[in-house]
Amino acid sequence: MDEESVSVNEIPEGAAIIDVREDDEWEAGHIEGAVHVPLGELPTRLDDLPLDDDMYVICRTGGRSIRAVAWLTTNGFDAYNVVGGMGSWNLDHGKPIVSETGDEPWVK
């Protein structure tokens, strides 16, 4: 694991979490308080990010978030990949998620 990766249990309380999954994945289930910026929109949505804070980037399993963290750190931001993504957050560790649909939240 490189220095830009953390486990879900290493995310500090109240930290800025950036979810880079697609809209349908976000709507099905996400971390309450996370900021949703799909990976493909990242370069054009910097104004939506907490640029002065450490950012913890999450996707479904960790592939997209690794790319997002690489881009963010190359551009001077403090970003950390959440290893295992939403699968680790919710399925492995039972951490809570919410949905946008009113249905039971789930990791899509």
C-alpha positions in Angstrom: 0.0 0.0 0.0 1.4 3.4 -0.9 1.5 6.5 1.3 -1.6 7.9 -0.4 -3.8 5.0 0.6 -5.8 4.5 3.8 -8.2 1.9 5.1 -11.8 3.0 5.9 -10.9 2.9 9.6 -8.1 5.4 9.1 -10.4 8.2 7.8 -10.5 10.8 10.5 -13.9 11.8 12.0 -15.4 14.7 10.0 -12.9 14.3 7.1 -13.8 15.4 3.6 -14.8 12.3 1.6 -15.0 12.6 -2.2 -17.1 9.9 -4.0 -16.0 9.5 -7.6 -18.5 6.9 -8.7 -21.2 7.5 -11.3 -24.6 9.1 -10.6 -26.5 5.8 -10.4 -24.0 4.3 -8.0 -24.2 7.4 -5.8 -28.0 7.4 -5.8 -28.1 3.7 -4.7 -26.0 4.3 -1.7 -23.3 6.7 -0.4 -21.6 8.0 2.7 -23.6 10.7 4.3 -21.8 14.1 4.0 -19.6 12.9 1.1 -19.1 15.1 -1.9 -20.1 13.5 -5.2 -17.8 14.3 -8.1 -17.8 11.5 -10.8 -14.2 10.7 -11.9 -14.7 12.1 -15.4 -15.8 15.5 -14.0 -13.0 15.9 -11.5 -10.9 18.3 -13.5 -13.8 20.6 -14.2 -15.3 20.5 -10.7 -12.5 21.7 -8.5 -14.7 24.4 -7.1 -16.8 21.7 -5.5 -13.9 20.2 -3.6 -12.6 21.2 -0.1 -9.2 22.2 -1.6 -7.7 23.3 1.8 -8.5 20.0 3.5 -7.2 16.4 3.2 -9.5 14.6 0.9 -10.4 10.9 1.2 -11.4 9.6 -2.2 -13.7 6.6 -2.6 -15.3 4.6 -5.4 -16.7 1.1 -5.5 -13.6 -1.0 -5.1 -10.7 1.4 -5.3 -9.7 1.5 -9.0 -11.2 4.9 -9.9 -10.3 6.5 -6.6 -6.6 5.5 -7.2 -6.7 7.4 -10.5 -8.5 10.4 -8.9 -5.9 10.6 -6.1 -3.0 10.4 -8.6 -4.5 13.3 -10.5 -5.2 15.3 -7.4 -1.8 14.8 -5.8 -0.1 15.6 -9.2 -2.0 18.9 -9.1 -0.9 19.7 -5.6 -3.8 18.5 -3.5 -3.7 16.4 -0.3 -5.7 13.3 -1.3 -5.8 9.7 -0.1 -7.3 6.6 -1.7 -9.7 4.7 0.4 -8.6 1.0 0.0 -11.5 -1.3 -1.0 -13.9 1.6 -1.6 -17.5 1.4 -0.8 -17.3 -2.4 -0.6 -14.9 -2.1 2.3 -16.8 0.8 3.9 -20.3 -0.8 3.9 -20.0 -4.5 3.2 -16.8 -5.4 5.1 -17.0 -2.9 7.9 -20.8 -2.2 8.2 -20.4 1.5 8.1 -23.6 3.4 7.3 -24.7 4.6 3.9 -27.7 6.6 2.7 -29.6 6.6 -0.6 -31.0 9.4 -2.7 -34.1 7.4 -3.7 -35.7 6.7 -0.4 -35.1 3.0 -1.0 -32.8 0.9 1.2 -29.2 2.1 0.4 -26.9 -0.4 -1.2 -23.5 -0.5 -2.9 -24.1 -0.7 -6.6 
